[in-house]
């Protein structure tokens, strides 16, 4: 089981953009597609006719959420 760690920046973006933890988990667990670059993963998922992009770094069972945005 993965353990999610949210940076302060990610928490702030969640509040600003009305994104909840379930949406983040769904995007990471079942992305429509992912892009890997510079050691980070960008997961993209369509939710309610918008695309959620979650940027994270995975180390072992830990997933550190860097930022998130609606596209």
N, CA, C and O atoms as a CHARMM CRD file, in Angstrom:
* protein
*
  284
    1    1 UNK  N      0.84600  -1.19900   0.00000 PROA 1      0.00000
    2    1 UNK  CA     0.00000   0.00000   0.00000 PROA 1      0.00000
    3    1 UNK  C      0.87900   1.24500   0.00000 PROA 1      0.00000
    4    1 UNK  O      1.82700   1.36400   0.77600 PROA 1      0.00000
    5    2 UNK  N      0.53900   2.15500  -0.88200 PROA 2      0.00000
    6    2 UNK  CA     1.30200   3.39200  -1.00500 PROA 2      0.00000
    7    2 UNK  C      0.91300   4.38900   0.09400 PROA 2      0.00000
    8    2 UNK  O     -0.23500   4.45700   0.53500 PROA 2      0.00000
    9    3 UNK  N      1.90600   5.14100   0.50400 PROA 3      0.00000
   10    3 UNK  CA     1.66200   6.19000   1.49300 PROA 3      0.00000
   11    3 UNK  C      1.88500   7.53700   0.81300 PROA 3      0.00000
   12    3 UNK  O      2.94600   7.78400   0.24000 PROA 3      0.00000
   13    4 UNK  N      0.87500   8.40500   0.88000 PROA 4      0.00000
   14    4 UNK  CA     0.93600   9.71000   0.23400 PROA 4      0.00000
   15    4 UNK  C      1.45400  10.75600   1.20800 PROA 4      0.00000
   16    4 UNK  O      1.00600  10.84100   2.35200 PROA 4      0.00000
   17    5 UNK  N      2.40000  11.54500   0.73600 PROA 5      0.00000
   18    5 UNK  CA     2.93900  12.66500   1.51200 PROA 5      0.00000
   19    5 UNK  C      2.67000  13.92200   0.69600 PROA 5      0.00000
   20    5 UNK  O      3.10300  14.02600  -0.45200 PROA 5      0.00000
   21    6 UNK  N      1.96100  14.87100   1.28200 PROA 6      0.00000
   22    6 UNK  CA     1.63300  16.11400   0.58800 PROA 6      0.00000
   23    6 UNK  C      2.57700  17.22300   1.04100 PROA 6      0.00000
   24    6 UNK  O      2.71100  17.47500   2.23900 PROA 6      0.00000
   25    7 UNK  N      3.23100  17.88500   0.08700 PROA 7      0.00000
   26    7 UNK  CA     4.03800  19.04700   0.43500 PROA 7      0.00000
   27    7 UNK  C      3.08900  20.17700   0.84600 PROA 7      0.00000
   28    7 UNK  O      1.89500  20.13600   0.54700 PROA 7      0.00000
   29    8 UNK  N      3.62800  21.17600   1.52800 PROA 8      0.00000
   30    8 UNK  CA     2.80500  22.34400   1.88700 PROA 8      0.00000
   31    8 UNK  C      2.25700  23.00600   0.62800 PROA 8      0.00000
   32    8 UNK  O      1.11800  23.47100   0.60400 PROA 8      0.00000
   33    9 UNK  N      3.07600  23.04200  -0.41000 PROA 9      0.00000
   34    9 UNK  CA     2.64000  23.62600  -1.68900 PROA 9      0.00000
   35    9 UNK  C      1.42400  22.86400  -2.23100 PROA 9      0.00000
   36    9 UNK  O      0.44900  23.47700  -2.66700 PROA 9      0.00000
   37   10 UNK  N      1.48400  21.53900  -2.20200 PROA 10     0.00000
   38   10 UNK  CA     0.37700  20.71900  -2.70700 PROA 10     0.00000
   39   10 UNK  C     -0.89000  20.94300  -1.88000 PROA 10     0.00000
   40   10 UNK  O     -1.98700  21.04000  -2.43000 PROA 10     0.00000
   41   11 UNK  N     -0.73400  21.02500  -0.56000 PROA 11     0.00000
   42   11 UNK  CA    -1.90300  21.28000   0.29900 PROA 11     0.00000
   43   11 UNK  C     -2.56200  22.61400  -0.04300 PROA 11     0.00000
   44   11 UNK  O     -3.78700  22.73100  -0.08100 PROA 11     0.00000
   45   12 UNK  N     -1.72000  23.61400  -0.29000 PROA 12     0.00000
   46   12 UNK  CA    -2.22000  24.94900  -0.64100 PROA 12     0.00000
   47   12 UNK  C     -2.97800  24.88600  -1.97100 PROA 12     0.00000
   48   12 UNK  O     -4.05700  25.46500  -2.10200 PROA 12     0.00000
   49   13 UNK  N     -2.41300  24.18300  -2.95300 PROA 13     0.00000
   50   13 UNK  CA    -3.07300  24.06200  -4.26200 PROA 13     0.00000
   51   13 UNK  C     -4.38700  23.28300  -4.15100 PROA 13     0.00000
   52   13 UNK  O     -5.35600  23.60700  -4.83700 PROA 13     0.00000
   53   14 UNK  N     -4.42500  22.27100  -3.30100 PROA 14     0.00000
   54   14 UNK  CA    -5.68000  21.51900  -3.08300 PROA 14     0.00000
   55   14 UNK  C     -6.77700  22.46300  -2.62400 PROA 14     0.00000
   56   14 UNK  O     -7.89100  22.43600  -3.14700 PROA 14     0.00000
   57   15 UNK  N     -6.45600  23.29500  -1.64500 PROA 15     0.00000
   58   15 UNK  CA    -7.44500  24.22400  -1.08700 PROA 15     0.00000
   59   15 UNK  C     -7.86100  25.26000  -2.13100 PROA 15     0.00000
   60   15 UNK  O     -9.04900  25.54000  -2.29100 PROA 15     0.00000
   61   16 UNK  N     -6.88800  25.82400  -2.83700 PROA 16     0.00000
   62   16 UNK  CA    -7.18000  26.86100  -3.83900 PROA 16     0.00000
   63   16 UNK  C     -8.02100  26.33100  -4.98900 PROA 16     0.00000
   64   16 UNK  O     -8.88100  27.03600  -5.51600 PROA 16     0.00000
   65   17 UNK  N     -7.76900  25.08800  -5.37300 PROA 17     0.00000
   66   17 UNK  CA    -8.36000  24.55700  -6.59800 PROA 17     0.00000
   67   17 UNK  C     -9.48100  23.56600  -6.35900 PROA 17     0.00000
   68   17 UNK  O     -9.99700  22.98100  -7.31100 PROA 17     0.00000
   69   18 UNK  N     -9.87100  23.36300  -5.09800 PROA 18     0.00000
   70   18 UNK  CA   -10.99100  22.48700  -4.79100 PROA 18     0.00000
   71   18 UNK  C    -10.74100  21.03800  -5.17300 PROA 18     0.00000
   72   18 UNK  O    -11.63100  20.35900  -5.68400 PROA 18     0.00000
   73   19 UNK  N     -9.52100  20.56600  -4.92000 PROA 19     0.00000
   74   19 UNK  CA    -9.14600  19.19700  -5.24900 PROA 19     0.00000
   75   19 UNK  C     -9.09800  18.38500  -3.95400 PROA 19     0.00000
   76   19 UNK  O     -8.51900  18.83300  -2.96500 PROA 19     0.00000
   77   20 UNK  N     -9.70200  17.19600  -3.95600 PROA 20     0.00000
   78   20 UNK  CA    -9.68200  16.39000  -2.73600 PROA 20     0.00000
   79   20 UNK  C     -8.72800  15.19400  -2.87600 PROA 20     0.00000
   80   20 UNK  O     -8.27300  14.86100  -3.96900 PROA 20     0.00000
   81   21 UNK  N     -8.44800  14.57200  -1.74500 PROA 21     0.00000
   82   21 UNK  CA    -7.48300  13.47500  -1.70500 PROA 21     0.00000
   83   21 UNK  C     -7.92300  12.28300  -2.55500 PROA 21     0.00000
   84   21 UNK  O     -7.08700  11.62000  -3.16800 PROA 21     0.00000
   85   22 UNK  N     -9.22000  12.00900  -2.59600 PROA 22     0.00000
   86   22 UNK  CA    -9.71300  10.89900  -3.42900 PROA 22     0.00000
   87   22 UNK  C     -9.41400  11.13300  -4.90500 PROA 22     0.00000
   88   22 UNK  O     -9.06200  10.19700  -5.62400 PROA 22     0.00000
   89   23 UNK  N     -9.55200  12.38000  -5.36100 PROA 23     0.00000
   90   23 UNK  CA    -9.25600  12.70600  -6.75900 PROA 23     0.00000
   91   23 UNK  C     -7.76200  12.51600  -7.04500 PROA 23     0.00000
   92   23 UNK  O     -7.38400  12.04700  -8.11800 PROA 23     0.00000
   93   24 UNK  N     -6.92800  12.88000  -6.08800 PROA 24     0.00000
   94   24 UNK  CA    -5.48000  12.71900  -6.24000 PROA 24     0.00000
   95   24 UNK  C     -5.13300  11.23300  -6.32000 PROA 24     0.00000
   96   24 UNK  O     -4.38600  10.81300  -7.20400 PROA 24     0.00000
   97   25 UNK  N     -5.67500  10.44200  -5.39700 PROA 25     0.00000
   98   25 UNK  CA    -5.40400   8.99400  -5.38700 PROA 25     0.00000
   99   25 UNK  C     -5.88300   8.33600  -6.67300 PROA 25     0.00000
  100   25 UNK  O     -5.18000   7.49800  -7.23800 PROA 25     0.00000
  101   26 UNK  N     -7.07100   8.70600  -7.14300 PROA 26     0.00000
  102   26 UNK  CA    -7.62100   8.13500  -8.37000 PROA 26     0.00000
  103   26 UNK  C     -6.72800   8.47200  -9.56700 PROA 26     0.00000
  104   26 UNK  O     -6.50700   7.63300 -10.44100 PROA 26     0.00000
  105   27 UNK  N     -6.21600   9.70900  -9.59900 PROA 27     0.00000
  106   27 UNK  CA    -5.35300  10.14100 -10.69400 PROA 27     0.00000
  107   27 UNK  C     -4.03800   9.36800 -10.70000 PROA 27     0.00000
  108   27 UNK  O     -3.55100   8.97800 -11.76100 PROA 27     0.00000
  109   28 UNK  N     -3.46300   9.14600  -9.52400 PROA 28     0.00000
  110   28 UNK  CA    -2.19900   8.40800  -9.43300 PROA 28     0.00000
  111   28 UNK  C     -2.41400   6.90900  -9.68900 PROA 28     0.00000
  112   28 UNK  O     -1.62700   6.28400 -10.40100 PROA 28     0.00000
  113   29 UNK  N     -3.46500   6.33900  -9.11700 PROA 29     0.00000
  114   29 UNK  CA    -3.70600   4.89600  -9.24200 PROA 29     0.00000
  115   29 UNK  C     -4.21700   4.48300 -10.63000 PROA 29     0.00000
  116   29 UNK  O     -3.87000   3.41400 -11.13100 PROA 29     0.00000
  117   30 UNK  N     -5.03800   5.33400 -11.24000 PROA 30     0.00000
  118   30 UNK  CA    -5.67200   4.99700 -12.52000 PROA 30     0.00000
  119   30 UNK  C     -5.58800   6.16900 -13.50000 PROA 30     0.00000
  120   30 UNK  O     -6.62000   6.68400 -13.93100 PROA 30     0.00000
  121   31 UNK  N     -4.38000   6.59500 -13.85700 PROA 31     0.00000
  122   31 UNK  CA    -4.25300   7.76000 -14.75200 PROA 31     0.00000
  123   31 UNK  C     -4.69600   7.43200 -16.17700 PROA 31     0.00000
  124   31 UNK  O     -4.62900   6.28300 -16.61300 PROA 31     0.00000
  125   32 UNK  N     -5.14900   8.46100 -16.89400 PROA 32     0.00000
  126   32 UNK  CA    -5.40600   8.29500 -18.32600 PROA 32     0.00000
  127   32 UNK  C     -4.07200   8.16600 -19.05400 PROA 32     0.00000
  128   32 UNK  O     -3.94800   7.40100 -20.01100 PROA 32     0.00000
  129   33 UNK  N     -3.07800   8.91900 -18.59600 PROA 33     0.00000
  130   33 UNK  CA    -1.70800   8.77400 -19.10100 PROA 33     0.00000
  131   33 UNK  C     -0.73700   9.42700 -18.12200 PROA 33     0.00000
  132   33 UNK  O     -1.13200  10.22900 -17.27500 PROA 33     0.00000
  133   34 UNK  N      0.53400   9.07300 -18.25400 PROA 34     0.00000
  134   34 UNK  CA     1.57200   9.65400 -17.40100 PROA 34     0.00000
  135   34 UNK  C      2.73600  10.12000 -18.25900 PROA 34     0.00000
  136   34 UNK  O      2.97300   9.61200 -19.35500 PROA 34     0.00000
  137   35 UNK  N      3.45400  11.10300 -17.72900 PROA 35     0.00000
  138   35 UNK  CA     4.67700  11.60300 -18.35500 PROA 35     0.00000
  139   35 UNK  C      5.74200  11.58600 -17.26700 PROA 35     0.00000
  140   35 UNK  O      5.52500  12.09700 -16.16900 PROA 35     0.00000
  141   36 UNK  N      6.89200  10.99600 -17.57700 PROA 36     0.00000
  142   36 UNK  CA     7.98800  10.96500 -16.61000 PROA 36     0.00000
  143   36 UNK  C      9.11200  11.84600 -17.11500 PROA 36     0.00000
  144   36 UNK  O      9.56700  11.70000 -18.25000 PROA 36     0.00000
  145   37 UNK  N      9.56200  12.77000 -16.25900 PROA 37     0.00000
  146   37 UNK  CA    10.70300  13.59900 -16.63200 PROA 37     0.00000
  147   37 UNK  C     11.37900  14.14300 -15.38300 PROA 37     0.00000
  148   37 UNK  O     10.72500  14.47000 -14.39200 PROA 37     0.00000
  149   38 UNK  N     12.69400  14.23300 -15.45000 PROA 38     0.00000
  150   38 UNK  CA    13.50200  14.77900 -14.34700 PROA 38     0.00000
  151   38 UNK  C     13.21200  14.08700 -13.02100 PROA 38     0.00000
  152   38 UNK  O     13.21200  14.73700 -11.97600 PROA 38     0.00000
  153   39 UNK  N     12.96400  12.77600 -13.04600 PROA 39     0.00000
  154   39 UNK  CA    12.71900  12.03300 -11.81900 PROA 39     0.00000
  155   39 UNK  C     11.32500  12.19100 -11.24000 PROA 39     0.00000
  156   39 UNK  O     11.01200  11.61100 -10.20100 PROA 39     0.00000
  157   40 UNK  N     10.48000  12.98000 -11.91300 PROA 40     0.00000
  158   40 UNK  CA     9.10300  13.20100 -11.45300 PROA 40     0.00000
  159   40 UNK  C      8.13900  12.51400 -12.40500 PROA 40     0.00000
  160   40 UNK  O      8.45500  12.26100 -13.56700 PROA 40     0.00000
  161   41 UNK  N      6.95900  12.22100 -11.88600 PROA 41     0.00000
  162   41 UNK  CA     5.89200  11.66600 -12.71000 PROA 41     0.00000
  163   41 UNK  C      4.73200  12.64600 -12.72100 PROA 41     0.00000
  164   41 UNK  O      4.33900  13.16900 -11.67900 PROA 41     0.00000
  165   42 UNK  N      4.18900  12.88900 -13.90200 PROA 42     0.00000
  166   42 UNK  CA     2.96700  13.68600 -14.04700 PROA 42     0.00000
  167   42 UNK  C      1.85800  12.71500 -14.42700 PROA 42     0.00000
  168   42 UNK  O      1.91100  12.09000 -15.48600 PROA 42     0.00000
  169   43 UNK  N      0.86300  12.58700 -13.57100 PROA 43     0.00000
  170   43 UNK  CA    -0.29600  11.74200 -13.86400 PROA 43     0.00000
  171   43 UNK  C     -1.45100  12.64700 -14.28600 PROA 43     0.00000
  172   43 UNK  O     -1.71600  13.66500 -13.64600 PROA 43     0.00000
  173   44 UNK  N     -2.13000  12.27200 -15.36000 PROA 44     0.00000
  174   44 UNK  CA    -3.23700  13.05900 -15.89500 PROA 44     0.00000
  175   44 UNK  C     -4.49300  12.19300 -15.91700 PROA 44     0.00000
  176   44 UNK  O     -4.45900  11.03700 -16.33900 PROA 44     0.00000
  177   45 UNK  N     -5.60800  12.77400 -15.45400 PROA 45     0.00000
  178   45 UNK  CA    -6.87400  12.02300 -15.43200 PROA 45     0.00000
  179   45 UNK  C     -8.03500  12.98700 -15.64100 PROA 45     0.00000
  180   45 UNK  O     -8.08000  14.06700 -15.05200 PROA 45     0.00000
  181   46 UNK  N     -8.97600  12.57400 -16.49100 PROA 46     0.00000
  182   46 UNK  CA   -10.18100  13.38100 -16.67800 PROA 46     0.00000
  183   46 UNK  C    -11.15500  13.09700 -15.54200 PROA 46     0.00000
  184   46 UNK  O    -11.52900  11.95000 -15.29900 PROA 46     0.00000
  185   47 UNK  N    -11.55800  14.15300 -14.85400 PROA 47     0.00000
  186   47 UNK  CA   -12.52500  14.06400 -13.75300 PROA 47     0.00000
  187   47 UNK  C    -13.53200  15.18900 -13.95100 PROA 47     0.00000
  188   47 UNK  O    -13.15700  16.36100 -13.98900 PROA 47     0.00000
  189   48 UNK  N    -14.79600  14.84000 -14.07600 PROA 48     0.00000
  190   48 UNK  CA   -15.86800  15.83500 -14.25700 PROA 48     0.00000
  191   48 UNK  C    -15.57300  16.79900 -15.40400 PROA 48     0.00000
  192   48 UNK  O    -15.73800  18.01000 -15.25700 PROA 48     0.00000
  193   49 UNK  N    -15.14200  16.27200 -16.53400 PROA 49     0.00000
  194   49 UNK  CA   -14.89600  17.04000 -17.76100 PROA 49     0.00000
  195   49 UNK  C    -13.71800  18.00000 -17.66700 PROA 49     0.00000
  196   49 UNK  O    -13.58700  18.90500 -18.49100 PROA 49     0.00000
  197   50 UNK  N    -12.85700  17.81000 -16.66600 PROA 50     0.00000
  198   50 UNK  CA   -11.61800  18.57800 -16.55700 PROA 50     0.00000
  199   50 UNK  C    -10.48200  17.57300 -16.38300 PROA 50     0.00000
  200   50 UNK  O    -10.70100  16.44200 -15.95000 PROA 50     0.00000
  201   51 UNK  N     -9.27000  17.99900 -16.72700 PROA 51     0.00000
  202   51 UNK  CA    -8.10600  17.13200 -16.57400 PROA 51     0.00000
  203   51 UNK  C     -7.34700  17.55000 -15.32100 PROA 51     0.00000
  204   51 UNK  O     -6.94200  18.70400 -15.18100 PROA 51     0.00000
  205   52 UNK  N     -7.16000  16.59600 -14.41300 PROA 52     0.00000
  206   52 UNK  CA    -6.36300  16.84300 -13.21600 PROA 52     0.00000
  207   52 UNK  C     -4.95100  16.33700 -13.48500 PROA 52     0.00000
  208   52 UNK  O     -4.75400  15.19500 -13.89900 PROA 52     0.00000
  209   53 UNK  N     -3.97400  17.20500 -13.24200 PROA 53     0.00000
  210   53 UNK  CA    -2.56400  16.82700 -13.37400 PROA 53     0.00000
  211   53 UNK  C     -1.95800  16.82300 -11.97400 PROA 53     0.00000
  212   53 UNK  O     -2.01300  17.82300 -11.25800 PROA 53     0.00000
  213   54 UNK  N     -1.38300  15.68600 -11.59500 PROA 54     0.00000
  214   54 UNK  CA    -0.72900  15.53300 -10.29800 PROA 54     0.00000
  215   54 UNK  C      0.74700  15.23000 -10.57100 PROA 54     0.00000
  216   54 UNK  O      1.07200  14.27700 -11.27900 PROA 54     0.00000
  217   55 UNK  N      1.62900  16.04700 -10.00800 PROA 55     0.00000
  218   55 UNK  CA     3.06900  15.84000 -10.16300 PROA 55     0.00000
  219   55 UNK  C      3.59500  15.26700  -8.85400 PROA 55     0.00000
  220   55 UNK  O      3.36600  15.82100  -7.77900 PROA 55     0.00000
  221   56 UNK  N      4.30700  14.14000  -8.96600 PROA 56     0.00000
  222   56 UNK  CA     4.78800  13.47600  -7.75200 PROA 56     0.00000
  223   56 UNK  C      6.10700  12.74900  -7.99100 PROA 56     0.00000
  224   56 UNK  O      6.52200  12.51700  -9.12600 PROA 56     0.00000
  225   57 UNK  N      6.74900  12.39900  -6.87800 PROA 57     0.00000
  226   57 UNK  CA     7.96200  11.57700  -6.88600 PROA 57     0.00000
  227   57 UNK  C      7.66100  10.34600  -6.04500 PROA 57     0.00000
  228   57 UNK  O      7.15600  10.45100  -4.92700 PROA 57     0.00000
  229   58 UNK  N      7.97800   9.17800  -6.59800 PROA 58     0.00000
  230   58 UNK  CA     7.75200   7.93400  -5.85800 PROA 58     0.00000
  231   58 UNK  C      9.09000   7.34400  -5.43500 PROA 58     0.00000
  232   58 UNK  O      9.99700   7.17000  -6.24800 PROA 58     0.00000
  233   59 UNK  N      9.19200   7.04300  -4.14800 PROA 59     0.00000
  234   59 UNK  CA    10.37100   6.35900  -3.61200 PROA 59     0.00000
  235   59 UNK  C      9.86300   5.22300  -2.74500 PROA 59     0.00000
  236   59 UNK  O      9.31600   5.44300  -1.66400 PROA 59     0.00000
  237   60 UNK  N     10.05300   3.99200  -3.24000 PROA 60     0.00000
  238   60 UNK  CA     9.54700   2.83400  -2.51700 PROA 60     0.00000
  239   60 UNK  C      8.04000   2.92200  -2.39400 PROA 60     0.00000
  240   60 UNK  O      7.33200   3.08900  -3.38700 PROA 60     0.00000
  241   61 UNK  N      7.55000   2.80800  -1.15300 PROA 61     0.00000
  242   61 UNK  CA     6.09300   2.85800  -0.94800 PROA 61     0.00000
  243   61 UNK  C      5.58800   4.27600  -0.68400 PROA 61     0.00000
  244   61 UNK  O      4.40500   4.47000  -0.40200 PROA 61     0.00000
  245   62 UNK  N      6.47400   5.26300  -0.77200 PROA 62     0.00000
  246   62 UNK  CA     6.08800   6.64800  -0.50600 PROA 62     0.00000
  247   62 UNK  C      5.90400   7.42400  -1.80400 PROA 62     0.00000
  248   62 UNK  O      6.73200   7.35000  -2.71200 PROA 62     0.00000
  249   63 UNK  N      4.81100   8.16500  -1.87500 PROA 63     0.00000
  250   63 UNK  CA     4.54400   9.04300  -3.00500 PROA 63     0.00000
  251   63 UNK  C      4.44700  10.46400  -2.44700 PROA 63     0.00000
  252   63 UNK  O      3.55000  10.78900  -1.67000 PROA 63     0.00000
  253   64 UNK  N      5.39500  11.29200  -2.86700 PROA 64     0.00000
  254   64 UNK  CA     5.43800  12.68900  -2.42400 PROA 64     0.00000
  255   64 UNK  C      4.77700  13.55000  -3.49300 PROA 64     0.00000
  256   64 UNK  O      5.29100  13.68800  -4.60200 PROA 64     0.00000
  257   65 UNK  N      3.62700  14.12800  -3.14200 PROA 65     0.00000
  258   65 UNK  CA     2.86900  14.96400  -4.06800 PROA 65     0.00000
  259   65 UNK  C      3.51200  16.34900  -4.09400 PROA 65     0.00000
  260   65 UNK  O      3.58700  17.02500  -3.06800 PROA 65     0.00000
  261   66 UNK  N      3.97400  16.76300  -5.27300 PROA 66     0.00000
  262   66 UNK  CA     4.65100  18.04900  -5.42000 PROA 66     0.00000
  263   66 UNK  C      3.64000  19.17800  -5.67700 PROA 66     0.00000
  264   66 UNK  O      3.62700  20.18600  -4.97100 PROA 66     0.00000
  265   67 UNK  N      2.79800  18.99000  -6.69700 PROA 67     0.00000
  266   67 UNK  CA     1.80600  20.00300  -7.03300 PROA 67     0.00000
  267   67 UNK  C      0.66900  19.36700  -7.81900 PROA 67     0.00000
  268   67 UNK  O      0.78000  18.22900  -8.27600 PROA 67     0.00000
  269   68 UNK  N     -0.42400  20.10400  -7.97400 PROA 68     0.00000
  270   68 UNK  CA    -1.57100  19.63300  -8.73800 PROA 68     0.00000
  271   68 UNK  C     -2.29800  20.80800  -9.34500 PROA 68     0.00000
  272   68 UNK  O     -2.33100  21.90400  -8.78500 PROA 68     0.00000
  273   69 UNK  N     -2.88100  20.55700 -10.50400 PROA 69     0.00000
  274   69 UNK  CA    -3.56900  21.62600 -11.22100 PROA 69     0.00000
  275   69 UNK  C     -4.65300  21.04500 -12.11000 PROA 69     0.00000
  276   69 UNK  O     -4.52500  19.93200 -12.62100 PROA 69     0.00000
  277   70 UNK  N     -5.72400  21.81200 -12.28900 PROA 70     0.00000
  278   70 UNK  CA    -6.73700  21.47000 -13.30400 PROA 70     0.00000
  279   70 UNK  C     -6.24700  22.03500 -14.62000 PROA 70     0.00000
  280   70 UNK  O     -5.81700  23.18600 -14.68500 PROA 70     0.00000
  281   71 UNK  N     -6.30800  21.23400 -15.66400 PROA 71     0.00000
  282   71 UNK  CA    -5.89300  21.69800 -16.98800 PROA 71     0.00000
  283   71 UNK  C     -7.10200  21.86000 -17.88400 PROA 71     0.00000
  284   71 UNK  O     -6.96300  22.24500 -19.04500 PROA 71     0.00000
